[in-house]
Amino acid sequence: MNKRKKSLVTMLVLTIVFSLFAVACGGGGNNAGQPSGETNDGAGEKLESLIIATGGSSGTYYPLGGSMAQLFQDHVIPASAQVTAASVANMRLLKDGEVDLAFTQGDIADYATKGTIMFEEGGAIDNIQAIASLYNETVQIIVPENSSIQTVADLKGKHVSVGEPGSGTEANAEQLLEVYGLTFDDLGKAERLSFGESTSHIQDGTVEAAFVTAGTPTAAVNELAATKGVRVIGLDDEHIAELIEKYPYYTEQAIAAGTYSGFDQDIKTVAVKAQLVVRAELDEALVYDLTKTLFDNLDAYKQGNHQKAEEITLEQALEGVSLDVHPGAAKYFEEKGIK
C-alpha cells in the first residue's frame, strides 16, 4: 500500500474512533423525558425536557403543576407534570434525579436539606434549591358534617387518617396533636391514607376524621362537602401560638366562609408555605428562563387555573424560603428588586 493510501486509511480510522468517542460522551441515548446530563461550560446541567413532580390528582399541586408544565412548554422547554405522593416523595425524586422541579411544603424542604424528621435516616439532601414560595397550604382537620368531634382533643380514641406514610401531612398531624398533648398512639386507630382515600373512607364511615394539608379549596374535600357534607375543626389561639413558637414555619390561617359547600363562617387553623424547588444541578440560564416565564406570565397562568394560583405574587416570592435560592432564580429576583 502506498503512502497516500496508508494516510487515507489512517484518517478514516481516526474519524471513526473520534465519532464513537463523541457518541459515548454525549449521552445521546438518554431516555425520553430524562435529564440529558449535558453541561454548559460549568453553568449547570442542560435538559432536553422538564419533569415537574406534583402530588396526587385529588390535591392542589397536580392542577397547578399541569398548568405550569404547559406554560413552560409554550415558552421554554418541553415539560410534563407527574403525579406523585407529594412533598416528601418529591424531595427524594429530586435527590435521585428522576424529576427536575417539584412542588413541596416549605417545612418538608427544610427537613430534607437538614436531614431531620422523616429524612433523618437517609441523611440530608444537598441538591435541592428554591425557586419561589407560592401560596399557603392549609392544615385542615375534616370530619363529617354531623360528627360529634368538635375540637382536636376530641380526636382521642377516634379512627383518624393522618396522611400518607412519611408525608408532610403526617408530620403536620403529629406536630398539631403534640401541642394538644396527644400522639398517634392516643388515637383509636391512625390510618395513613391519601386525600382521596381519606374522604372516601369518611364517606363510607370507616374513618371519623382526616388531616389534609393542601391549598384550599382542596378537590377531595370539595367532593365530600358536596355529597356527605363536612366540617373543619378549628384551632384555638393558645394552641396556635404554641405550635408557631415551637415550629416557626407555621403561620395562622383562616379558611374563609364559603370555601366549601355548607361553610357559613371563617374557621381558624394554621398553614405552611407551598414552594417550587429545583435540582441544584440545573443550568442557571434554564432556571432563570423558567422563573422569568412563570412570574412574567402570572396573569395568563392564573386564568382558568386552581383558585390557589391567585395567591402567587412576585412580591412574596421569597417569603418563608429557608433554602438557598437557585442562582438562576436569584438573578431574576435581583433584576426585579425582590429580596
VENDA-V772070 format. One record per residue. N is the residue number from 1. PSI is psi as a letter, one per 40 degrees, with the letter a starting at -180 (* if undefined). OMEGA is omega in degrees with one decimal (none if undefined). Layout:
N;PSI;OMEGA
N;PSI;OMEGA
This chain:
1;h;-178.3
2;i;-174.1
3;d;-178.9
4;d;179.6
5;d;178.6
6;d;179.9
7;d;179.1
8;d;178.9
9;d;179.8
10;d;179.8
11;d;-179.9
12;d;179.6
13;d;179.7
14;d;178.4
15;d;179.6
16;d;-179.0
17;d;-179.1
18;d;178.4
19;d;178.3
20;d;180.0
21;d;-179.2
22;d;178.9
23;d;-178.7
24;d;-177.5
25;d;-171.6
26;e;178.7
27;f;-175.7
28;e;-177.7
29;f;-178.0
30;i;-178.8
31;i;179.2
32;h;177.5
33;e;179.0
34;i;179.6
35;i;-178.4
36;d;179.8
37;e;179.3
38;i;177.6
39;i;-177.1
40;g;178.0
41;f;176.9
42;e;-178.2
43;e;178.5
44;i;-175.6
45;h;176.1
46;i;-178.1
47;i;170.7
48;d;176.5
49;i;-171.5
50;h;176.2
51;h;179.5
52;h;176.0
53;h;-176.4
54;b;-179.3
55;a;178.1
56;i;-177.0
57;e;178.9
58;e;-178.2
59;a;-176.7
60;d;-177.9
61;d;-172.6
62;d;178.6
63;d;178.4
64;d;179.0
65;d;178.1
66;d;178.3
67;d;179.3
68;d;178.3
69;d;179.1
70;d;178.4
71;d;-179.8
72;d;179.4
73;d;-179.5
74;d;-170.9
75;d;-170.2
76;d;-167.6
77;i;173.3
78;h;-173.2
79;i;177.4
80;i;176.9
81;h;-175.8
82;h;173.9
83;h;-179.1
84;a;174.9
85;e;173.3
86;a;-159.6
87;d;-174.9
88;d;178.6
89;d;-178.9
90;d;178.5
91;d;-179.0
92;d;176.0
93;d;175.6
94;d;179.6
95;d;-176.8
96;e;179.3
97;e;-179.0
98;e;174.2
99;i;-174.3
100;d;175.7
101;i;178.5
102;i;167.7
103;i;178.9
104;i;168.2
105;i;-179.7
106;d;179.1
107;d;-179.5
108;d;176.4
109;d;179.0
110;d;177.4
111;d;-175.7
112;d;-176.6
113;e;178.3
114;e;-179.1
115;f;-179.1
116;i;-179.9
117;b;-175.5
118;e;178.2
119;e;-176.6
120;d;-176.8
121;d;-177.6
122;e;179.9
123;i;-178.0
124;i;175.9
125;h;-169.5
126;e;-179.3
127;f;179.4
128;h;174.0
129;i;-175.7
130;i;163.7
131;d;-178.5
132;i;164.4
133;i;-174.9
134;d;-174.6
135;i;177.0
136;h;171.2
137;h;-170.9
138;h;174.7
139;h;-177.0
140;h;172.0
141;h;-173.7
142;i;177.3
143;i;174.8
144;i;-176.6
145;d;-177.0
146;e;-177.3
147;i;175.6
148;e;-179.4
149;h;-178.0
150;d;-177.6
151;i;176.7
152;d;179.7
153;d;-179.1
154;e;179.3
155;e;179.3
156;h;179.5
157;e;-176.8
158;i;177.9
159;h;-169.0
160;h;170.4
161;h;-176.6
162;e;179.5
163;i;-178.5
164;i;-178.3
165;h;178.1
166;e;-176.4
167;i;174.0
168;d;178.6
169;d;179.3
170;d;178.6
171;d;178.1
172;d;179.3
173;d;-179.4
174;d;-177.7
175;d;-179.9
176;d;176.5
177;d;-177.8
178;d;-177.3
179;e;174.3
180;e;177.0
181;f;-178.3
182;i;171.6
183;i;176.7
184;d;179.8
185;d;179.4
186;e;177.0
187;i;175.7
188;d;174.5
189;h;177.0
190;h;177.1
191;i;178.6
192;g;-170.9
193;i;172.6
194;i;179.4
195;d;-179.2
196;d;178.1
197;d;-179.8
198;d;-177.2
199;d;175.9
200;d;-179.6
201;d;172.7
202;d;179.6
203;d;-177.7
204;e;173.5
205;e;-179.0
206;e;173.9
207;h;-175.3
208;d;-179.8
209;i;-179.6
210;h;170.8
211;h;178.0
212;h;174.8
213;h;-176.2
214;i;173.9
215;i;178.6
216;i;-1.3
217;i;178.6
218;h;-173.4
219;d;-176.6
220;d;179.6
221;d;176.5
222;d;-178.6
223;d;179.3
224;d;-180.0
225;d;-177.3
226;e;-178.0
227;c;-176.6
228;d;-174.1
229;h;-178.5
230;i;166.3
231;i;171.5
232;h;-179.0
233;h;179.5
234;i;177.8
235;i;179.6
236;i;-175.0
237;d;-176.8
238;d;-177.4
239;d;174.2
240;d;-179.7
241;d;179.6
242;d;-179.8
243;d;-178.1
244;d;178.3
245;d;-178.0
246;d;-177.3
247;g;-169.5
248;e;179.4
249;e;173.4
250;i;173.7
251;i;178.6
252;i;-176.5
253;i;175.4
254;h;171.1
255;h;-171.3
256;i;173.1
257;h;-179.8
258;e;179.3
259;d;176.8
260;i;177.8
261;h;179.1
262;e;178.4
263;h;-179.1
264;e;176.3
265;i;177.9
266;i;177.9
267;h;-178.3
268;h;177.4
269;a;179.5
270;i;-178.9
271;i;169.1
272;i;-178.2
273;h;167.7
274;h;-178.1
275;i;172.3
276;h;-178.4
277;i;-169.2
278;i;171.7
279;h;-175.6
280;d;-175.7
281;e;-171.3
282;i;-178.4
283;h;-177.5
284;d;-178.8
285;d;179.2
286;d;-178.2
287;d;174.2
288;d;-178.9
289;d;179.2
290;d;-179.5
291;d;179.5
292;d;-179.1
293;d;-180.0
294;d;-172.4
295;d;175.1
296;e;-178.3
297;f;-176.8
298;d;-178.8
299;d;178.8
300;d;-179.9
301;d;-176.5
302;d;-176.0
303;h;177.7
304;e;-177.4
305;i;175.5
306;i;-177.1
307;d;-177.7
308;d;177.9
309;d;-179.9
310;d;-177.0
311;e;-178.3
312;h;179.6
313;i;175.6
314;d;-175.2
315;d;-177.7
316;e;-173.0
317;d;-178.2
318;e;179.7
319;h;177.0
320;e;-179.3
321;h;178.1
322;e;-179.5
323;i;167.4
324;h;177.5
325;h;179.6
326;h;-177.7
327;d;179.0
328;d;177.2
329;d;-179.5
330;d;179.3
331;d;179.7
332;d;-178.0
333;d;176.9
334;d;177.8
335;d;-178.1
336;e;179.2
337;f;179.9
338;h;-178.5
339;*;none
